[in-house]
């Protein structure tokens, strides 16, 4: 009986915490994101989730987060992770370091995705130089399986003044990734640092 009460109490807490969170449509204009660290130009009909997984992150979706998601990480400082730590003892998240090179950021993204998404088969498809917010940055293409869903992703970012700025787009490989890839890339290309 106490197990049932505990489960019911946890369920109510989860509902209460997400009850205040909501989706709002982003105006198709220059929009400040990721704790006011970046600005991007939003195409029509993208939606912003009001809860932030970590202070310097936020995410948007066009069709819903299981169908497509664009995440913004702004001014991630030395020693900070890309996600909220849920089990530091068993599955500690990797932390950003200002001394990282592009290959280290790829490893940071891979290890974080493996833990957060439960994706044991994360594979990097391409890593190449790319401009980001007018600075020398990188582009990372990847794919992984979360549960039984094959996902594709692309991330663009740069280390600027010792801090990581990153935007990543993820969607199911079948149909949804390509369906919104062009506007997602336009969002990435519009990024500027505040």
C-alpha positions in Angstrom: 0.0 0.0 0.0 2.8 2.4 0.9 4.4 1.7 -2.6 1.1 2.7 -4.3 1.0 5.9 -2.3 4.6 6.7 -3.1 4.0 6.1 -6.8 0.8 8.2 -6.7 2.6 11.0 -4.9 5.5 11.0 -7.5 2.9 11.0 -10.3 1.2 14.0 -8.8 4.5 15.9 -8.4 5.4 15.2 -12.0 2.0 16.5 -13.2 2.2 19.6 -10.9 5.6 20.5 -12.2 4.7 20.1 -15.9 1.2 21.7 -15.4 2.8 25.2 -15.4 4.9 24.4 -18.5 3.4 25.2 -21.8 4.1 25.6 -25.5 3.9 29.0 -27.1 4.3 29.8 -30.8 7.5 31.8 -31.5 7.0 35.0 -33.5 8.7 34.8 -36.9 11.3 37.4 -36.0 14.7 37.7 -34.2 14.2 35.9 -30.9 16.5 35.7 -27.9 17.2 32.2 -26.7 19.2 30.1 -24.2 19.1 32.4 -21.1 19.5 35.5 -23.3 22.9 34.4 -24.6 22.0 34.0 -28.3 19.5 35.4 -30.8 18.1 33.5 -33.8 15.5 34.3 -36.5 12.5 32.1 -36.1 10.6 30.8 -39.1 6.8 30.6 -38.8 5.0 28.0 -36.6 7.9 26.8 -34.3 6.9 26.5 -30.7 8.9 27.2 -27.5 8.7 25.0 -24.4 8.5 27.2 -21.3 10.5 24.9 -19.1 14.3 24.9 -19.4 16.1 21.6 -18.8 19.1 23.6 -17.6 19.4 27.4 -17.1 21.4 27.9 -20.3 19.3 25.7 -22.6 15.9 25.8 -24.2 14.1 23.9 -26.9 11.6 24.4 -29.7 9.6 22.0 -31.8 7.5 22.2 -34.9 5.4 19.0 -34.6 6.1 18.0 -31.0 9.3 17.0 -29.2 9.1 13.3 -30.3 8.9 14.3 -33.9 11.4 17.2 -34.1 13.3 19.3 -31.6 15.8 22.1 -31.9 17.8 22.8 -28.8 19.8 25.9 -27.9 22.8 25.9 -25.5 24.2 29.3 -24.8 27.5 30.2 -23.0 28.1 26.8 -21.5 31.0 27.5 -19.2 33.9 25.4 -18.0 32.7 22.5 -15.9 29.1 22.6 -17.0 27.1 19.7 -18.6 24.7 19.9 -21.6 21.9 18.4 -19.6 20.5 18.2 -16.1 22.3 15.7 -14.0 19.9 12.9 -12.9 22.3 10.3 -11.5 25.8 11.7 -10.7 27.0 8.4 -9.1 25.9 5.9 -11.7 25.8 8.0 -14.9 27.8 11.2 -14.5 27.4 13.6 -17.4 30.5 14.8 -19.2 31.3 18.4 -18.6 32.4 21.1 -21.1 36.0 22.4 -20.8 37.2 25.7 -22.3 40.3 23.8 -23.5 38.2 21.5 -25.8 38.7 21.2 -29.5 36.0 20.2 -32.0 36.8 16.5 -31.5 36.2 16.9 -27.8 32.9 18.6 -28.4 31.9 15.7 -30.6 32.7 13.4 -27.7 30.8 15.6 -25.3 27.7 15.5 -27.5 28.0 11.7 -28.1 28.4 10.8 -24.4 25.6 13.2 -23.3 23.2 11.8 -25.9 24.1 8.2 -25.0 23.2 8.9 -21.3 20.2 11.3 -21.7 18.5 9.6 -24.6 19.5 6.0 -23.7 21.2 5.7 -27.0 23.9 3.0 -27.0 24.5 3.1 -30.8 25.3 6.8 -31.3 27.2 7.2 -34.6 28.9 10.3 -36.0 28.3 10.8 -39.7 30.3 13.9 -40.4 32.4 16.6 -38.6 33.4 19.7 -40.6 34.3 23.3 -40.1 31.3 25.7 -40.4 30.7 29.3 -39.6 28.6 29.9 -36.5 27.4 33.3 -35.3 30.1 34.9 -37.6 32.9 32.9 -35.9 34.9 29.8 -36.9 32.8 26.8 -35.7 31.8 23.3 -36.6 29.0 21.2 -37.9 28.4 17.6 -36.6 26.0 15.2 -38.3 25.0 12.1 -36.4 22.4 9.4 -35.9 21.3 7.1 -33.0 18.4 4.9 -31.8 16.4 6.0 -28.8 14.2 3.1 -27.7 13.0 1.7 -31.1 13.1 5.0 -32.9 16.0 5.8 -35.4 16.9 9.4 -35.0 19.1 11.8 -37.1 20.7 15.0 -35.8 22.8 17.9 -36.8 24.6 20.3 -34.5 26.3 23.5 -35.2 28.3 25.6 -32.8 31.5 27.3 -31.7 33.6 27.9 -28.6 33.6 31.7 -28.2 35.6 33.4 -25.4 36.0 30.0 -23.7 32.3 29.2 -23.7 30.3 26.7 -25.8 27.4 27.9 -28.0 25.6 25.1 -29.7 22.3 24.5 -31.6 21.2 21.0 -32.3 18.3 19.6 -34.4 17.0 16.1 -33.9 14.1 14.2 -35.4 13.2 10.7 -36.5 15.2 9.6 -39.5 12.1 8.5 -41.3 10.4 11.5 -42.9 10.6 14.1 -40.0 14.3 14.9 -40.1 14.2 16.0 -43.7 10.7 17.5 -43.4 12.0 20.3 -41.2 15.7 20.2 -41.9 15.7 23.4 -44.0 14.0 25.7 -41.5 16.2 24.2 -38.7 19.3 25.0 -40.7 18.0 28.5 -41.3 17.6 28.9 -37.5 21.2 27.7 -37.0 22.6 30.0 -39.7 20.8 33.0 -38.2 22.5 32.7 -34.8 24.2 35.6 -33.2 25.8 36.0 -29.8 24.3 38.5 -27.4 
